[in-house]
Amino acid sequence: MNDAACAQGFGPVASLETDSVLTTFVRLLLDHAAKRPEAAALREKEYGIWQTTTWGQLAVLVKRLAGGFAAAGMQRGQHVIVVGDNRPRLSAAMLAAQALGAVPVPLYQDAVAAEFVYPINFAEVAFAVVENQEQVDKMLEVREQCPQLAHIWFDDPRGLRKYEEPGLSSLEALCQAGDAWVTQYPGFFEAEVARTQPHDVAAMFFTSGTTGNPKGVVHTHFSLLDRAAAGQKFDKLTNTEEVLAYMPPAWVGQNIFSYAQWLACGYIVNCPESSATVTIDLKEIGPTYYFAPPRIFEGLLTTVMIRMEDAGAFKRGLFHHFMRLAKRVGPDLIDGKPVGIIDRLHYAIGNLTIYGPLRNTLGFSRVRVAYTAGEAIGPDLFTFYRSIGINLKQLYGSTETAVFVCLQPDHEAHADTVGVPCDGVEIKLSDSGEVLVKSPGLLKEYFKNPEATAEVLTADGWYHTSDAGFIDAAGHLKIIDRVKDVGRLMGGANDGAMFAPKYVENKLKFFPFIKEAVAFGDKREKVCAFINIDVEAVGNWAERRNLPYAGYTDLAQKPEVYEMLKGCVEQVNADLARDLLLAGTQIHRFLVLHKELDADDGEMTRTRKVKRGFINDKYSVLVDAMYGGLSEQFIETAVKFEDGRSGSVSATLKIADAKTYPAHTKKAA
């Protein structure tokens, strides 16, 4: 044990090996600090240099912060919000709160100040730990509406030297107060840690709030650590893994991978310098365990394809030649299926010249396991990564289930499923096709909302996911859409046809040119859609064709862009025609929106889930124009800019028709 850890009196706690889930987060920390004090726990890139915090140093820091919290009056069961990017001292602050039996509540760092008012007041929050000046300014802005917010501590002091606000101070000052508290009350920290039990509340996460105010999902140490242990066992994770923590800590997926599993496994979590340096940091770290939603994988592939299109003819030809080979034999190789000797040799050459350098460019040269979740991933995108030797898989879960419900085993990864139930999970389908889950990782409750809790948790322990799906012959779960979003077409040739908007939207988003899509059709005679272009991909496409444009709105309305997107829509229609169940939901008309859908404008959640009902109401004039047979429609829309200013964007949007296809007579497999 290192000197600092010895000085603070950290000793061994209950072994992880005996029962990894009958423990708490802080006990796991202290166990690592006792057994591996010099091992790296966290790294943070600052001024271009990676700084390491060992388990021994982290335990000391947590004890100091816990003492500071106690001196400030933090009590067991109280909530403390944590706002910022992934930072070692913010993780330490969460552990320090948990050491006292308080409940950390991470909130989205990109939220505007007004979005903090509801969760702060609803959870009666008196304490806030934030990253920097930006987040301090937001807290001070809402303080008048949240008078109970008495204490605000910040990590990064830059720009805050002249701030004179009651209750505002740095984490360093909090540590100094903690030193005095620990000296005055020796043994206090250890007693509080021992007092906290596995089934006590450990954290609260707010849901997206797509249909109203977000709900506070309450989880215990046991529920979170049980699911972390299930994932650890499933993928044979060890303390040698390297993880890059770059998604919002308020997202339960990031919290599981970079907090719960971090403490359960004892691996190293790396925090990028900023969102702008993530790609560089990814290559420097070379994570072995990686998690990202499909849009991240889409963005990485789009960047690669843009660079490749700008390459010389020989390089471009070589790339496409070996990618055709990879698409044909790569998935079989990674799945352990038989491949001919000639193809193996050919692939080995491709691995040396194309696939290996490409994995290195993406930062995936050391990835052993990569997961994607949150939305369906396109089969072409999924196949691309697996074909170049990246073990990309899918999982299924939610905030209420502590993420891990279904996971794809190695050699059984399919683009159209989300895997098989993992340890401790049972799944069944209701008469309506809703997926029901029983798991040790289920939420304890929705905070101060017994009615909502009773709606999702049955008396015998089944959780209503609100997802519609089915289990295929191989035992893998397939998700179609949210139950509430599955509708029916009414009138016309496809009267009564099932309409699953997310399924249609995801098919559109499989194309690199389409960033977001919103499909309409419930209780209507046909399907129409809004499209958001990916300005980087379409901009590069336009530049290669010497097509000038002046910003997003101008580019989105170019006739050439519409023609290109029409081809994408019609390809989706051709795919839908192959499935008798969904052939009637082909897209008849579409338009390209004049602005990107934005969480700041209320059109998406902070996890980038489309608020379909809100968009339908906000853009009702466009919806009516599509269904009314118009060829164009003027619209002016209020927007919020990043600096807080408000403005408007207006344009006359074209509405295009798309070709539809007769349904195939044979149902797709």
C-alpha positions in Angstrom: 0.0 0.0 0.0 1.3 3.5 -0.8 2.2 6.0 1.9 -0.9 8.2 1.3 -3.3 5.3 1.5 -1.6 4.1 4.7 -1.8 7.5 6.2 -5.5 7.6 5.6 -6.0 4.2 7.2 -7.4 2.3 4.2 -7.4 -1.4 4.8 -8.9 -4.5 3.0 -12.7 -4.7 2.7 -14.9 -7.6 1.6 -13.3 -9.4 -1.3 -14.7 -8.8 -4.8 -14.1 -12.5 -5.5 -16.6 -13.7 -2.9 -19.7 -11.9 -4.0 -19.1 -8.9 -6.3 -22.6 -7.5 -6.1 -23.2 -7.7 -2.3 -21.1 -4.6 -1.8 -21.2 -0.9 -2.5 -19.3 1.5 -4.8 -17.1 2.9 -2.1 -16.2 -0.5 -0.6 -15.1 -1.5 -4.1 -12.9 1.6 -4.3 -11.3 0.9 -0.9 -10.8 -2.7 -1.9 -8.8 -1.6 -5.0 -6.9 1.0 -3.0 -5.9 -1.7 -0.5 -4.9 -4.3 -3.0 -3.6 -2.2 -5.9 -2.7 1.3 -4.5 -0.2 2.1 -7.3 -2.3 0.9 -10.2 -3.9 3.5 -12.4 -7.6 4.1 -11.8 -8.2 7.3 -13.9 -6.4 9.3 -16.5 -7.2 12.8 -17.6 -5.7 14.6 -20.5 -4.8 18.2 -19.5 -2.8 20.6 -21.7 -2.0 17.7 -24.0 -0.5 15.4 -21.3 -2.2 12.4 -19.7 -2.3 12.7 -15.9 -2.8 9.6 -13.9 -4.7 9.1 -10.6 -4.0 5.8 -8.9 -6.5 3.8 -6.8 -4.6 4.9 -3.6 -4.7 8.5 -4.6 -8.4 8.3 -5.5 -9.3 6.8 -2.1 -7.5 9.6 -0.3 -9.3 12.2 -2.5 -12.7 10.6 -1.9 -12.1 10.6 1.9 -11.2 14.3 1.8 -14.2 15.3 -0.3 -16.5 13.2 1.9 -15.2 15.1 4.9 -15.9 18.4 3.1 -19.4 17.4 2.3 -20.0 16.4 5.9 -18.7 19.7 7.1 -21.1 21.5 4.6 -24.0 19.6 6.2 -24.7 16.9 3.6 -26.9 14.2 5.1 -27.7 10.6 4.3 -30.4 10.4 1.6 -29.9 14.0 0.3 -29.3 14.6 -3.4 -26.2 16.2 -5.0 -26.2 17.1 -8.7 -23.0 16.6 -10.7 -22.7 18.5 -14.0 -19.8 18.3 -16.4 -17.7 16.2 -18.8 -16.1 13.1 -17.5 -13.5 14.3 -15.0 -11.6 12.3 -12.2 -12.6 14.8 -9.5 -16.3 14.6 -10.5 -16.2 10.8 -10.3 -14.5 11.2 -6.9 -17.2 13.6 -5.8 -19.9 11.0 -6.7 -18.1 8.4 -4.6 -17.7 10.9 -1.7 -21.4 11.5 -1.7 -22.1 7.8 -1.8 -19.7 7.3 1.1 -22.0 9.5 3.2 -25.2 7.7 2.0 -26.1 10.8 -0.2 -27.3 10.3 -3.7 -25.5 11.7 -6.7 -27.7 12.8 -9.6 -25.7 13.5 -12.8 -27.3 16.0 -15.2 -26.5 16.7 -18.9 -23.7 19.2 -19.2 -25.0 20.6 -22.6 -28.4 21.4 -21.1 -29.4 25.1 -21.0 -29.8 26.6 -17.5 -33.6 26.5 -17.6 -33.5 22.7 -18.0 -31.9 22.4 -14.6 -34.7 24.0 -12.7 -37.1 21.1 -12.7 -34.7 18.3 -11.5 -33.1 20.6 -8.9 -36.4 21.5 -7.4 -38.0 18.1 -7.8 -35.1 16.4 -6.0 -34.8 19.2 -3.5 -31.2 19.6 -4.3 -29.1 21.7 -2.0 -25.6 20.7 -3.3 -24.0 20.9 -6.7 -20.6 19.8 -8.0 -19.9 21.3 -11.4 -16.9 21.2 -13.8 -16.2 24.8 -14.8 -17.3 28.4 -15.3 -19.9 27.5 -17.9 -21.7 25.2 -15.5 -21.3 27.7 -12.5 -22.9 30.4 -14.6 -25.9 28.1 -15.2 -26.3 27.3 -11.5 -26.1 31.0 -10.6 -28.7 31.8 -13.3 -31.3 29.4 -11.8 -30.5 30.0 -8.2 -33.4 32.5 -7.8 -35.8 29.8 -8.9 -34.0 27.2 -6.8 -33.5 28.9 -3.4 -32.5 25.7 -1.6 -29.3 25.4 -3.8 -27.0 26.5 -1.0 -23.6 25.0 -2.1 -21.9 25.0 -5.5 -18.4 23.6 -5.9 -16.4 23.8 -9.1 -13.5 21.7 -10.4 -11.8 24.0 -12.9 -11.1 27.5 -11.5 -10.3 29.2 -14.8 -12.4 32.4 -15.2 -13.8 32.2 -11.7 -11.2 34.1 -9.6 -13.4 37.2 -9.2 -16.7 35.4 -8.5 -18.0 36.4 -5.1 -21.2 34.3 -4.5 -22.4 32.9 -1.3 -21.9 29.1 -1.1 -19.6 29.1 -4.2 -16.2 27.6 -3.8 -13.7 25.2 -5.4 -13.3 21.5 -4.9 -9.8 22.2 -3.6 -11.3 24.4 -0.8 -13.8 21.5 -0.2 -10.9 19.1 0.3 -9.2 21.5 2.8 -12.4 21.6 4.8 -12.5 17.8 4.6 -9.0 17.6 6.0 -10.1 19.6 9.1 -13.3 17.4 9.4 -11.3 14.1 9.2 -8.8 15.4 11.8 -11.6 16.4 14.1 -13.7 13.3 13.6 -11.3 10.3 13.1 -13.1 7.2 12.0 -16.2 9.1 10.7 -15.5 8.2 7.1 -15.1 4.5 7.8 -18.2 4.4 9.9 -20.3 6.0 7.2 -19.0 3.6 4.6 -19.8 0.6 6.8 -23.2 2.0 7.5 -24.2 2.0 3.8 -25.7 -1.3 2.6 -26.0 -2.8 -0.9 -29.7 -2.2 -1.2 -29.4 1.5 -0.2 -30.0 4.1 -2.9 -26.8 4.7 -4.9 -27.8 7.1 -7.7 -30.7 8.7 -9.5 -30.9 9.3 -13.3 -33.4 11.4 -15.0 -35.1 10.0 -18.1 -35.2 11.8 -21.5 -38.6 13.2 -20.9 -39.9 12.7 -24.5 -43.5 13.1 -23.5 -43.4 15.4 -20.4 -41.2 16.1 -17.4 -38.4 13.7 -16.9 -38.7 11.0 -14.3 -36.1 10.3 -11.6 -35.0 6.6 -11.9 -33.8 5.4 -8.5 -31.1 2.7 -8.4 -29.4 0.9 -5.6 -25.8 -0.1 -5.2 -27.0 -3.7 -5.8 -29.0 -3.1 -9.0 -26.2 -1.2 -10.7 -23.3 -3.4 -9.5 -25.3 -6.6 -10.3 -25.6 -5.5 -13.9 -22.0 -4.4 -14.1 -21.0 -7.8 -12.9 -23.2 -9.5 -15.4 -21.6 -7.6 -18.2 -18.1 -8.3 -16.7 -18.8 -12.1 -16.7 -20.4 -12.1 -20.2 -17.4 -10.5 -21.9 -14.7 -11.8 -19.5 -13.6 -8.2 -18.6 -10.5 -7.8 -16.4 -8.7 -4.9 -14.6 -6.4 -4.6 -17.7 -9.1 -3.1 -19.9 -8.8 0.5 -21.1 -11.9 2.6 -21.6 -12.4 6.1 -23.0 -15.1 8.0 -21.2 -16.4 10.7 -23.5 -20.2 10.3 -23.5 -22.3 12.4 -21.0 -22.1 11.0 -17.5 -25.8 11.7 -17.1 -26.5 9.0 -19.6 -26.9 5.7 -17.8 -24.9 3.8 -20.5 -21.8 6.0 -19.8 -22.3 5.7 -16.1 -22.4 1.9 -16.3 -19.3 1.5 -18.5 -17.2 4.2 -16.9 -18.3 4.1 -13.3 -20.2 0.9 -12.2 -18.1 -1.5 -14.3 -15.0 0.5 -13.7 -15.3 -0.1 -10.0 -16.5 -3.7 -10.4 -13.6 -4.6 -12.7 -10.9 -2.2 -11.6 -9.9 -1.2 -15.1 -8.6 2.2 -16.3 -11.0 5.0 -17.3 -9.5 7.7 -19.5 -11.1 11.2 -19.7 -10.5 13.2 -23.0 -9.3 16.8 -22.8 -12.4 18.0 -24.5 -15.1 16.9 -27.0 -12.9 18.4 -29.8 -10.0 16.1 -29.0 -11.9 12.8 -28.6 -10.8 11.4 -32.0 -7.2 12.1 -31.2 -7.5 10.8 -27.7 -9.1 7.7 -28.9 -6.1 6.9 -31.1 -3.7 7.7 -28.3 -5.4 5.5 -25.7 -6.4 2.6 -28.0 -9.2 1.3 -25.7 -9.8 -2.4 -25.4 -13.4 -2.0 -24.4 -15.5 0.5 -26.2 -19.1 1.7 -26.2 -20.9 4.2 -28.4 -24.4 4.8 -29.9 -24.7 4.2 -33.6 -24.4 7.9 -34.5 -20.8 7.8 -33.2 -19.9 4.9 -35.4 -21.8 6.6 -38.3 -19.7 9.7 -37.8 -16.4 7.8 -37.8 -17.3 6.0 -41.0 -18.5 9.2 -42.7 -15.1 10.8 -41.9 -13.3 7.8 -43.4 -15.4 7.8 -46.5 -15.0 11.5 -47.0 -11.2 11.2 -46.8 -11.2 8.2 -49.1 -13.2 10.0 -51.8 -10.6 12.7 -51.6 -7.8 10.2 -52.1 -6.1 9.5 -55.4 -7.6 7.0 -57.9 -5.1 4.2 -57.1 -5.7 4.4 -53.3 -9.4 4.7 -53.8 -9.5 1.7 -56.0 -7.4 -0.4 -53.6 -9.6 0.6 -50.7 -12.8 -0.4 -52.5 -11.3 -3.7 -53.8 -10.3 -4.8 -50.3 -13.6 -3.6 -48.8 -15.5 -5.7 -51.2 -13.5 -8.7 -50.0 -13.9 -7.7 -46.3 -17.7 -7.5 -46.7 -17.8 -10.9 -48.3 -15.5 -12.9 -45.9 -14.7 -10.6 -42.9 -17.9 -11.3 -40.9 -17.3 -15.1 -41.3 -13.7 -14.8 -40.2 -14.6 -12.8 -37.0 -17.5 -15.3 -36.3 -15.1 -18.3 -36.6 -16.8 -19.7 -39.7 -14.9 -21.6 -42.4 -13.3 -19.5 -45.1 -11.2 -20.8 -48.0 -7.4 -20.6 -47.9 -7.2 -18.2 -50.9 -9.7 -15.8 -49.3 -7.8 -16.0 -46.0 -4.5 -15.1 -47.7 -6.2 -12.3 -49.7 -7.8 -11.0 -46.4 -4.4 -11.1 -44.7 -2.9 -8.9 -47.4 -5.9 -6.5 -46.9 -5.4 -6.6 -43.2 -1.8 -5.5 -43.7 -2.5 -2.8 -46.2 -6.0 -1.5 -45.5 -7.9 -3.0 -42.5 -5.1 -2.7 -39.9 -4.2 0.9 -40.8 -7.9 1.8 -40.9 -8.5 0.3 -37.4 -5.5 2.3 -36.2 -6.8 5.5 -37.8 -10.2 5.0 -36.1 -8.5 4.3 -32.7 -9.7 0.7 -32.6 -6.4 -1.2 -33.1 -6.7 -2.7 -29.6 -10.5 -3.1 -29.2 -11.4 -6.5 -27.9 -15.1 -5.8 -27.4 -17.1 -2.9 -28.8 -20.8 -2.3 -28.1 -23.4 -0.1 -29.6 -26.9 0.6 -28.2 -29.6 3.3 -27.9 -30.9 3.0 -31.5 -30.8 0.4 -34.2 -27.6 0.3 -36.2 -27.7 -0.1 -40.0 -26.7 -3.5 -41.3 -24.2 -2.0 -43.7 -22.6 0.0 -40.9 -22.6 -3.0 -38.6 -21.1 -5.2 -41.2 -18.4 -2.6 -42.1 -16.9 -2.6 -38.6 -17.1 -6.4 -38.2 -15.7 -7.0 -41.7 -12.5 -5.1 -40.8 -11.9 -7.1 -37.7 -13.6 -5.0 -35.0 -15.8 -7.2 -32.6 -18.8 -4.8 -32.7 -21.9 -6.1 -31.0 -25.3 -4.8 -29.8 -26.9 -4.7 -26.4 -30.4 -3.9 -25.2 -31.4 -2.1 -22.0 -32.6 1.2 -20.6 -32.1 3.5 -17.6 -34.7 1.5 -15.6 -32.9 -1.8 -16.2 -29.3 -0.5 -15.5 -28.5 -1.1 -19.1 -27.7 -4.8 -19.4 -30.8 -6.9 -20.4 -29.6 -8.6 -23.6 -26.1 -8.9 -25.0 -24.8 -10.5 -28.2 -22.4 -13.3 -27.6 -19.1 -13.4 -29.6 -19.8 -15.1 -33.0 -23.5 -14.4 -32.7 -23.7 -10.8 -33.6 -26.5 -9.8 -36.0 -27.5 -6.3 -37.2 -31.2 -7.1 -36.7 -31.2 -8.4 -33.2 -30.0 -7.1 -29.8 -28.8 -10.4 -28.4 -29.8 -12.9 -25.8 -30.8 -12.4 -22.1 -27.7 -12.1 -19.9 -27.3 -13.6 -16.4 -30.3 -13.2 -14.1 -32.6 -11.8 -16.8 -36.0 -13.3 -17.9 -37.9 -12.0 -20.9 -41.5 -12.6 -22.0 -43.9 -10.9 -24.4 -47.3 -9.5 -23.5 -50.4 -10.2 -25.7 -49.7 -6.8 -27.4 -46.1 -7.7 -28.2 -44.6 -5.6 -25.5 -41.3 -6.8 -24.1 -41.4 -7.5 -20.4 -38.3 -7.9 -18.3 -37.5 -9.4 -14.9 -33.9 -8.6 -13.7 -31.9 -7.9 -10.5 -31.0 -4.6 -12.2 -34.5 -3.1 -12.2 -35.1 0.3 -10.8 -36.1 0.6 -7.1 -38.7 3.2 -8.1 -39.4 6.5 -9.8 -38.6 9.2 -7.3 -41.8 10.7 -5.7 -43.9 9.0 -8.4 -45.6 5.9 -7.1 -48.2 6.0 -9.8 -45.6 5.8 -12.6 -43.7 3.1 -10.7 -46.9 1.0 -10.5 -47.4 1.4 -14.2 -44.1 -0.1 -15.2 -43.5 -2.6 -12.3 -45.9 -5.4 -11.8 -46.6 -6.9 -8.4 -44.6 -10.1 -9.4 -41.6 -8.1 -10.5 -42.0 -7.7 -14.3 -40.9 -4.4 -15.9 -42.9 -3.0 -18.8 -40.3 -1.8 -21.3 -42.8 -0.1 -23.7 -40.8 -1.7 -26.5 -42.5 -3.9 -29.1 -40.5 -6.9 -30.2 -40.2 -10.6 -30.6 -37.8 -13.5 -30.0 -36.4 -15.2 -33.1 -35.7 -18.9 -33.5 -32.2 -18.6 -32.2 -33.4 -17.0 -29.0 -32.3 -13.5 -29.9 -34.5 -10.5 -29.2 -35.6 -8.2 -32.0 -37.0 -4.8 -31.2 -39.5 -3.2 -33.7 -40.4 0.1 -32.1 -41.9 1.7 -29.0 -45.3 0.2 -28.3 -46.9 3.6 -28.2 -45.4 4.6 -31.5 -46.6 1.5 -33.4 -49.7 2.6 -35.3 -51.8 1.7 -38.3 -52.4 3.2 -41.7 -56.0 4.1 -42.3 -57.7 4.3 -45.7 -56.2 3.7 -49.2 -54.6 0.6 -50.5 -52.7 -0.1 -47.3 -55.6 0.3 -44.9 -54.8 -1.5 -41.6 -51.1 -1.9 -42.3 -48.8 -1.8 -39.2 -46.7 1.4 -39.1 -43.5 1.3 -37.0 -42.0 4.8 -37.5 -38.7 4.1 -35.8 -38.1 1.1 -38.1 -38.6 3.3 -41.1 -36.5 6.2 -39.7 -33.6 3.9 -38.9 -33.6 2.5 -42.4 -33.3 6.1 -43.7 -30.5 6.9 -41.2 -28.5 3.9 -42.5 -27.4 6.3 -45.3 -24.4 8.5 -44.4 -26.1 11.5 -46.0 -29.1 11.3 -43.6 -28.5 12.4 -40.0 -32.0 12.3 -38.7 -35.5 11.4 -40.0 -39.1 11.6 -38.7 -41.7 9.4 -40.3 -45.5 10.1 -40.2 -48.3 7.8 -41.1 -50.4 6.7 -38.0 -54.1 7.0 -38.9 -53.2 8.3 -42.4 -53.4 6.6 -45.7 -49.7 6.7 -46.5 -46.2 7.4 -45.0 -44.4 10.7 -45.4 -41.1 11.8 -43.8 -38.9 14.7 -42.8 -35.2 14.4 -43.4 -32.2 16.1 -41.8 -29.0 15.9 -44.0 -25.6 15.2 -42.5 -24.0 18.5 -43.5 -20.5 17.2 -43.5 -21.2 14.2 -45.7 -23.5 16.0 -48.1 -21.2 19.1 -48.1 -18.3 16.9 -49.2 -20.6 15.2 -51.8 -21.5 18.7 -53.1 -17.9 19.9 -53.2 -16.8 16.9 -55.3 -19.5 17.9 -57.8 -18.5 21.6 -57.8 -21.9 22.5 -56.3 -21.7 25.7 -54.4 -23.8 26.4 -51.3 -24.1 28.9 -48.5 -24.8 27.0 -45.3 -27.1 24.2 -44.2 -30.4 25.7 -45.4 -29.1 26.4 -48.9 -27.5 23.0 -49.2 -30.6 21.2 -47.9 -32.8 22.7 -50.7 -30.5 22.1 -53.7 -32.3 20.1 -56.4 -29.3 17.9 -56.8 -29.4 17.0 -53.1 -33.1 16.2 -53.3 -32.4 13.9 -56.3 -29.7 12.1 -54.4 -31.9 11.7 -51.3 -34.7 10.5 -53.5 -32.5 7.6 -54.5 -31.9 6.8 -50.8 -35.6 6.9 -50.0 -36.5 4.7 -52.9 -33.9 2.2 -51.9 -35.5 2.1 -48.4 -38.9 1.5 -50.2 -37.4 -1.3 -52.2 -36.2 -2.9 -48.9 -39.6 -2.4 -47.2 -41.3 -4.0 -50.2 -39.5 -7.3 -49.4 -41.4 -7.7 -46.1 -45.1 -8.3 -46.4 -45.6 -7.0 -42.8 -44.1 -3.6 -43.6 -44.5 -3.2 -47.4 -47.4 -0.9 -46.9 -45.3 1.6 -45.0 -43.1 2.7 -47.9 -42.4 6.5 -48.0 -44.6 8.3 -50.6 -43.4 11.9 -50.0 -40.6 13.6 -48.2 -39.0 17.0 -47.6 -35.6 18.1 -46.2 -35.9 20.4 -43.2 -34.4 23.8 -43.3 -32.6 23.4 -39.9 -31.1 20.5 -37.9 -33.3 19.1 -35.2 -31.9 20.3 -31.9 -32.3 19.6 -28.2 -32.0 23.3 -27.4 -35.1 23.9 -29.6 -37.1 21.1 -27.8 -37.1 18.8 -30.9 -34.9 16.1 -29.4 -33.9 14.9 -26.0 -30.3 15.3 -24.7 -29.7 11.7 -25.7 -30.8 12.7 -29.3 -34.1 10.9 -29.3 -36.6 12.6 -31.6 -39.7 14.1 -29.9 -42.0 12.9 -32.6 -45.2 14.4 -31.1 -43.6 17.8 -30.5 -42.2 17.9 -34.0 -45.6 17.0 -35.5 -47.2 19.9 -33.7 -44.4 22.4 -34.3 -44.2 21.6 -38.0 -47.9 20.9 -38.6 -47.9 23.2 -41.6 -45.3 21.1 -43.3 -47.0 17.8 -42.4 -50.3 19.2 -43.8 -48.5 20.3 -46.9 -47.0 16.9 -47.6 -50.4 15.2 -47.1 -52.2 18.0 -49.0 -50.2 17.3 -52.2 -48.4 20.6 -52.2 -45.0 20.8 -54.0 -43.5 23.4 -51.7 -44.3 25.2 -48.4 -42.9 28.3 -46.7 -42.0 28.1 -43.0 -40.3 30.3 -40.5 -38.9 28.7 -37.3 -37.7 30.2 -34.0 -34.2 28.8 -33.0 -31.9 29.1 -30.1 -28.2 29.7 -30.7 -25.3 28.2 -28.6 -24.6 31.6 -27.0 -28.2 31.8 -25.7 -29.5 34.2 -28.3 -32.8 33.6 -30.1 -33.5 34.0 -33.8 -35.4 32.5 -36.7 -34.7 30.5 -39.8 -37.1 30.7 -42.8 -37.2 28.9 -46.1 -39.5 27.7 -48.8 -39.2 23.9 -48.6 -39.6 21.6 -51.6 -41.7 18.5 -51.2 -40.7 15.5 -53.3 -42.5 12.3 -54.4 -40.8 8.9 -54.1 -41.3 5.8 -56.1 -43.0 2.9 -54.2 -42.9 -0.8 -55.1 -45.4 -3.7 -55.0 -45.0 -6.0 -52.1 -43.1 -9.2 -52.6 -45.4 -12.2 -52.5 -43.0 -14.1 -50.1 -42.5 -12.9 -46.6 -38.9 -11.8 -45.8 -36.9 -14.1 -43.5 
